[in-house]
Amino acid sequence: MITVALPKGRLGDKVYNLFASIGYDCSEIYDDNRKLVFENPENGVRYLLVKPSDVAVYVYHGAADIGIAGKDILDECGLSLYELLDLKLGKCHMCVAAQNDYKEDPSRPIRVATKFPNIAKKHYMSFNREIEIIKLNGSIEIAPLVGLSDVIVDIVETGTTLKENNLKVFEKFLPISARLIANRTSYTFHKDEIDSLCSRLQKALEEK
Ligand code: PRP
């Protein structure tokens, strides 16, 4: 049986529908309950519903054989995993955003609020700009509004959250989408099964 870590929420629903369309369904998943593990032994699949930021951790430690994680999560965690397929779902960008009238002060480090400290550091290091990281876990857009930071580094999908909080994009630097990832050892032991799943997913995406 293959264990798949799915990110809970909007992206997870899309990904589950894709898996179901190629025969890896588990109809109980649609029931209104608080279950987090769903098995369908006939299809040889087990789903774990985990927080999007934890998918890579489950797969890295082998608690799941494969999983679906955003490129943002993969770049941020830096774990050694196989990235098998770009599912082209959940497309968005990593951006630097700030208040509409923001002007950078070159005489001091930029205060950057973010859920993605490693991605933010790498970005600013690429042009040798000194920064101070303020690590937050959500609602990042508030930080520049209340003077906690100068800018934010965050994902922007529709841009609605920025707009409704009077912020705008100053730099758009990393395209993001969902990736199929695999544990290195699991991939060695279940190569045929995972490769077959991967090519069926690819075909289903092409036919979409
Ligand atoms: C993400 C991100 C932005 C928002 C962008 O937050 O951190 O806040 O979505 O989407 P938009 O461009 O379509 O408005 P998420 O919904 O994950 O919630 P969070 O603030 O708890 O991180």
Boltz pocket constraint, residues with backbone or C-beta under 6 A from the ligand:
constraints:
  - pocket:
      binder: B
      contacts: [[A, 137], [A, 138], [A, 139], [A, 140], [A, 141], [A, 154], [A, 155], [A, 156], [A, 157], [A, 158], [A, 159], [A, 160], [A, 161], [A, 162]]
      max_distance: 6.0
